[in-house]
Amino acid sequence: MNVAEFFRSLVRRPIGLGIVIVLAIAAGAYGYASTTVKYTSSAAVLVIPPGAGNPDAGLNPFSNLNNNMAQLAIVIETAAQGDDAKQQVAATGASPDYTMSTVSGDSPTFAQLTPQIVIQVTGATPGQAEAGANALIDFMRTRLLKIQNDAGVLPTTRVDFRVPSQPAPGSPSGGNGLRSAVGYGGGVLIVGILVLLVITAAVQSLRRKVDGGQADTGEADRGQADSERAATDDGADAGAAATDGAAADDAATDDAADPAEKQVDDALAAEEGTATQESTA
């Protein structure tokens, strides 16, 4: 079966084709409905040392972003991963399963700690993702201040942080409903067409076997009829021959009986002649 014959067979089976199409549409609808679209809001905070406002250029906090600030950023990151921080983020409707990173560089060979903390917060809507990111930043700012107050750090020497990348409304991430619908529906459609192809091939094969069996049965019946007819003809010929033989036997018997009867007749005629002569005398 080639492609053209297969498509012609599909057209001749509208019910099967319709069932496959309906199943494909249902699978596409399920894929679209079951796909959860999430929105992600990203932001970055930078831990800076004291010195802001000092006329001494050597005390510029952005020129002193050393490893000490990177270590303090790890402390803030660890605090922001606690349950109290997660509860504060979840209260905005965002997901408490946010991510944080204090490592720069994509390659493990060149990766290093930095005083910058990159956060990513997800939510069911763009606004929830943004609100969750802001709540997390507020928590880190409050926790950094509390740590220093608890340690007795003077206000003029406290570490602070800035937000170089503000949270924005979340952008779509994760699943795509339309892509899932096309994938589910297309998969079911392909499988359905393959099933119809297998069924069509099986039906055609079975039909050929049935037609071949019927042809063989017809030939056998015709052969048996011919044999019976030949046997009948042979029997008739044998009967005719037997009849002819019986007639020949009857003829032979008659031929054998004729001389004896003639002799008897001759004897009777002679006796009658003798009797007649004696009467005359």
Helices and strands as residue ranges (DSSP letters): H 3-11, H 14-34, E 37-48, G 57-59, G 61-63, H 67-80, H 83-90, E 99-104, E 112-123, H 126-151, G 155-157, E 160-165, E 171-174, H 177-280
